[in-house]
């Protein structure tokens, strides 16, 4: 647990205040609690943890206000059959003044634990989450977007990373040119980002019958075949951020290496696993 000794994250107890179906594949769940006024609004691709009860309620060992090192110790001590599922999500829209947080859930088929919870969520349902306390500082904690001086950026994502894309794009300065590559199961799901992708180059590739992440990997490869040399020659002026299914990440990295793009200018991350998983994972 030493890795979490200096974590700014604490446990928050929230309730569902509203749900909204955004598209065939997405539902937005709004969470509220007075203590969310203390959740730091780092935006971008800020990652938080959510806990999903497996027995209808949460074990008494898990309490609001616990620092991450403490709640993780308590969480691991809970018997398997009672231990809440732990998942990572993007807190792209935090409203401290209102004590609210929006989480957009992609509804995997078949549902994973988080997808199933979100699809069935109703007002007053409880949800524990762990995020950075506003007084702890460390504004970069849980944020992987680090473009440095780049003014040419490539953002590639499947649906699980759409909330991160939604947090990143509004942060770009007026002189930054972005290319956005999106994998989608349905065009309507990709269209949920239309309000933030305007003014940028966007390409959407539908998944069809392929496994998750396959279409996006091919889309990145096609882009690099045409633009990789220019990206490599741009040095620190180019930055790539790619998030998709975990088993595809090694192949994505090889594509950038083959194009001679500096690995320091590329961030890749697995946002979900295309396999069952019992404990901590993305959904």
Secondary structure as a PSIPRED ss2 file (coil, helix, strand):
# PSIPRED VFORMAT (PSIPRED V4.0)

   1 X C   1.000  0.000  0.000
   2 X H   0.000  1.000  0.000
   3 X H   0.000  1.000  0.000
   4 X H   0.000  1.000  0.000
   5 X C   1.000  0.000  0.000
   6 X C   1.000  0.000  0.000
   7 X C   1.000  0.000  0.000
   8 X C   1.000  0.000  0.000
   9 X E   0.000  0.000  1.000
  10 X E   0.000  0.000  1.000
  11 X E   0.000  0.000  1.000
  12 X E   0.000  0.000  1.000
  13 X E   0.000  0.000  1.000
  14 X E   0.000  0.000  1.000
  15 X E   0.000  0.000  1.000
  16 X E   0.000  0.000  1.000
  17 X E   0.000  0.000  1.000
  18 X E   0.000  0.000  1.000
  19 X E   0.000  0.000  1.000
  20 X E   0.000  0.000  1.000
  21 X E   0.000  0.000  1.000
  22 X C   1.000  0.000  0.000
  23 X C   1.000  0.000  0.000
  24 X C   1.000  0.000  0.000
  25 X C   1.000  0.000  0.000
  26 X E   0.000  0.000  1.000
  27 X E   0.000  0.000  1.000
  28 X E   0.000  0.000  1.000
  29 X E   0.000  0.000  1.000
  30 X E   0.000  0.000  1.000
  31 X E   0.000  0.000  1.000
  32 X E   0.000  0.000  1.000
  33 X C   1.000  0.000  0.000
  34 X H   0.000  1.000  0.000
  35 X H   0.000  1.000  0.000
  36 X H   0.000  1.000  0.000
  37 X H   0.000  1.000  0.000
  38 X H   0.000  1.000  0.000
  39 X E   0.000  0.000  1.000
  40 X C   1.000  0.000  0.000
  41 X C   1.000  0.000  0.000
  42 X C   1.000  0.000  0.000
  43 X C   1.000  0.000  0.000
  44 X C   1.000  0.000  0.000
  45 X C   1.000  0.000  0.000
  46 X C   1.000  0.000  0.000
  47 X E   0.000  0.000  1.000
  48 X E   0.000  0.000  1.000
  49 X E   0.000  0.000  1.000
  50 X E   0.000  0.000  1.000
  51 X E   0.000  0.000  1.000
  52 X E   0.000  0.000  1.000
  53 X C   1.000  0.000  0.000
  54 X C   1.000  0.000  0.000
  55 X C   1.000  0.000  0.000
  56 X C   1.000  0.000  0.000
  57 X C   1.000  0.000  0.000
  58 X C   1.000  0.000  0.000
  59 X C   1.000  0.000  0.000
  60 X C   1.000  0.000  0.000
  61 X C   1.000  0.000  0.000
  62 X C   1.000  0.000  0.000
  63 X C   1.000  0.000  0.000
  64 X C   1.000  0.000  0.000
  65 X C   1.000  0.000  0.000
  66 X C   1.000  0.000  0.000
  67 X E   0.000  0.000  1.000
  68 X H   0.000  1.000  0.000
  69 X H   0.000  1.000  0.000
  70 X H   0.000  1.000  0.000
  71 X H   0.000  1.000  0.000
  72 X H   0.000  1.000  0.000
  73 X H   0.000  1.000  0.000
  74 X H   0.000  1.000  0.000
  75 X H   0.000  1.000  0.000
  76 X H   0.000  1.000  0.000
  77 X H   0.000  1.000  0.000
  78 X C   1.000  0.000  0.000
  79 X C   1.000  0.000  0.000
  80 X C   1.000  0.000  0.000
  81 X C   1.000  0.000  0.000
  82 X C   1.000  0.000  0.000
  83 X C   1.000  0.000  0.000
  84 X C   1.000  0.000  0.000
  85 X E   0.000  0.000  1.000
  86 X E   0.000  0.000  1.000
  87 X E   0.000  0.000  1.000
  88 X E   0.000  0.000  1.000
  89 X E   0.000  0.000  1.000
  90 X E   0.000  0.000  1.000
  91 X C   1.000  0.000  0.000
  92 X C   1.000  0.000  0.000
  93 X E   0.000  0.000  1.000
  94 X E   0.000  0.000  1.000
  95 X E   0.000  0.000  1.000
  96 X H   0.000  1.000  0.000
  97 X H   0.000  1.000  0.000
  98 X H   0.000  1.000  0.000
  99 X C   1.000  0.000  0.000
 100 X E   0.000  0.000  1.000
 101 X E   0.000  0.000  1.000
 102 X E   0.000  0.000  1.000
 103 X E   0.000  0.000  1.000
 104 X E   0.000  0.000  1.000
 105 X E   0.000  0.000  1.000
 106 X E   0.000  0.000  1.000
 107 X C   1.000  0.000  0.000
 108 X C   1.000  0.000  0.000
 109 X C   1.000  0.000  0.000
 110 X C   1.000  0.000  0.000
 111 X C   1.000  0.000  0.000
 112 X C   1.000  0.000  0.000
 113 X H   0.000  1.000  0.000
 114 X H   0.000  1.000  0.000
 115 X H   0.000  1.000  0.000
 116 X H   0.000  1.000  0.000
 117 X H   0.000  1.000  0.000
 118 X H   0.000  1.000  0.000
 119 X H   0.000  1.000  0.000
 120 X H   0.000  1.000  0.000
 121 X C   1.000  0.000  0.000
 122 X C   1.000  0.000  0.000
 123 X C   1.000  0.000  0.000
 124 X C   1.000  0.000  0.000
 125 X C   1.000  0.000  0.000
 126 X E   0.000  0.000  1.000
 127 X E   0.000  0.000  1.000
 128 X E   0.000  0.000  1.000
 129 X E   0.000  0.000  1.000
 130 X E   0.000  0.000  1.000
 131 X E   0.000  0.000  1.000
 132 X E   0.000  0.000  1.000
 133 X E   0.000  0.000  1.000
 134 X H   0.000  1.000  0.000
 135 X H   0.000  1.000  0.000
 136 X H   0.000  1.000  0.000
 137 X C   1.000  0.000  0.000
 138 X C   1.000  0.000  0.000
 139 X C   1.000  0.000  0.000
 140 X C   1.000  0.000  0.000
 141 X C   1.000  0.000  0.000
 142 X C   1.000  0.000  0.000
 143 X C   1.000  0.000  0.000
 144 X C   1.000  0.000  0.000
 145 X C   1.000  0.000  0.000
 146 X C   1.000  0.000  0.000
 147 X C   1.000  0.000  0.000
 148 X C   1.000  0.000  0.000
 149 X C   1.000  0.000  0.000
 150 X C   1.000  0.000  0.000
 151 X C   1.000  0.000  0.000
 152 X E   0.000  0.000  1.000
 153 X E   0.000  0.000  1.000
 154 X E   0.000  0.000  1.000
 155 X E   0.000  0.000  1.000
 156 X E   0.000  0.000  1.000
 157 X E   0.000  0.000  1.000
 158 X C   1.000  0.000  0.000
 159 X H   0.000  1.000  0.000
 160 X H   0.000  1.000  0.000
 161 X H   0.000  1.000  0.000
 162 X H   0.000  1.000  0.000
 163 X H   0.000  1.000  0.000
 164 X H   0.000  1.000  0.000
 165 X H   0.000  1.000  0.000
 166 X H   0.000  1.000  0.000
 167 X H   0.000  1.000  0.000
 168 X H   0.000  1.000  0.000
 169 X H   0.000  1.000  0.000
 170 X C   1.000  0.000  0.000
 171 X C   1.000  0.000  0.000
 172 X C   1.000  0.000  0.000
 173 X C   1.000  0.000  0.000
 174 X C   1.000  0.000  0.000
 175 X C   1.000  0.000  0.000
 176 X C   1.000  0.000  0.000
 177 X E   0.000  0.000  1.000
 178 X E   0.000  0.000  1.000
 179 X E   0.000  0.000  1.000
 180 X E   0.000  0.000  1.000
 181 X E   0.000  0.000  1.000
 182 X E   0.000  0.000  1.000
 183 X E   0.000  0.000  1.000
 184 X E   0.000  0.000  1.000
 185 X C   1.000  0.000  0.000
 186 X C   1.000  0.000  0.000
 187 X H   0.000  1.000  0.000
 188 X H   0.000  1.000  0.000
 189 X H   0.000  1.000  0.000
 190 X H   0.000  1.000  0.000
 191 X H   0.000  1.000  0.000
 192 X H   0.000  1.000  0.000
 193 X H   0.000  1.000  0.000
 194 X H   0.000  1.000  0.000
 195 X H   0.000  1.000  0.000
 196 X H   0.000  1.000  0.000
 197 X H   0.000  1.000  0.000
 198 X C   1.000  0.000  0.000
 199 X C   1.000  0.000  0.000
 200 X C   1.000  0.000  0.000
 201 X E   0.000  0.000  1.000
 202 X E   0.000  0.000  1.000
 203 X E   0.000  0.000  1.000
 204 X E   0.000  0.000  1.000
 205 X E   0.000  0.000  1.000
 206 X E   0.000  0.000  1.000
 207 X C   1.000  0.000  0.000
 208 X C   1.000  0.000  0.000
 209 X C   1.000  0.000  0.000
 210 X C   1.000  0.000  0.000
 211 X C   1.000  0.000  0.000
 212 X C   1.000  0.000  0.000
 213 X C   1.000  0.000  0.000
 214 X H   0.000  1.000  0.000
 215 X H   0.000  1.000  0.000
 216 X H   0.000  1.000  0.000
 217 X H   0.000  1.000  0.000
 218 X H   0.000  1.000  0.000
 219 X H   0.000  1.000  0.000
 220 X H   0.000  1.000  0.000
 221 X H   0.000  1.000  0.000
 222 X H   0.000  1.000  0.000
 223 X H   0.000  1.000  0.000
 224 X H   0.000  1.000  0.000
 225 X H   0.000  1.000  0.000
 226 X H   0.000  1.000  0.000
 227 X H   0.000  1.000  0.000
 228 X H   0.000  1.000  0.000
 229 X H   0.000  1.000  0.000
 230 X H   0.000  1.000  0.000
 231 X H   0.000  1.000  0.000
 232 X H   0.000  1.000  0.000
 233 X H   0.000  1.000  0.000
 234 X C   1.000  0.000  0.000
 235 X H   0.000  1.000  0.000
 236 X H   0.000  1.000  0.000
 237 X H   0.000  1.000  0.000
 238 X E   0.000  0.000  1.000
 239 X E   0.000  0.000  1.000
 240 X E   0.000  0.000  1.000
 241 X E   0.000  0.000  1.000
 242 X E   0.000  0.000  1.000
 243 X E   0.000  0.000  1.000
 244 X E   0.000  0.000  1.000
 245 X E   0.000  0.000  1.000
 246 X H   0.000  1.000  0.000
 247 X H   0.000  1.000  0.000
 248 X H   0.000  1.000  0.000
 249 X H   0.000  1.000  0.000
 250 X H   0.000  1.000  0.000
 251 X H   0.000  1.000  0.000
 252 X H   0.000  1.000  0.000
 253 X H   0.000  1.000  0.000
 254 X H   0.000  1.000  0.000
 255 X H   0.000  1.000  0.000
 256 X H   0.000  1.000  0.000
 257 X H   0.000  1.000  0.000
 258 X H   0.000  1.000  0.000
 259 X C   1.000  0.000  0.000
 260 X C   1.000  0.000  0.000
 261 X C   1.000  0.000  0.000
 262 X C   1.000  0.000  0.000
 263 X H   0.000  1.000  0.000
 264 X H   0.000  1.000  0.000
 265 X H   0.000  1.000  0.000
 266 X E   0.000  0.000  1.000
 267 X E   0.000  0.000  1.000
 268 X E   0.000  0.000  1.000
 269 X E   0.000  0.000  1.000
 270 X E   0.000  0.000  1.000
 271 X E   0.000  0.000  1.000
 272 X E   0.000  0.000  1.000
 273 X C   1.000  0.000  0.000
 274 X C   1.000  0.000  0.000
 275 X C   1.000  0.000  0.000
 276 X C   1.000  0.000  0.000
 277 X C   1.000  0.000  0.000
 278 X C   1.000  0.000  0.000
 279 X C   1.000  0.000  0.000
 280 X E   0.000  0.000  1.000
 281 X E   0.000  0.000  1.000
 282 X C   1.000  0.000  0.000
 283 X C   1.000  0.000  0.000
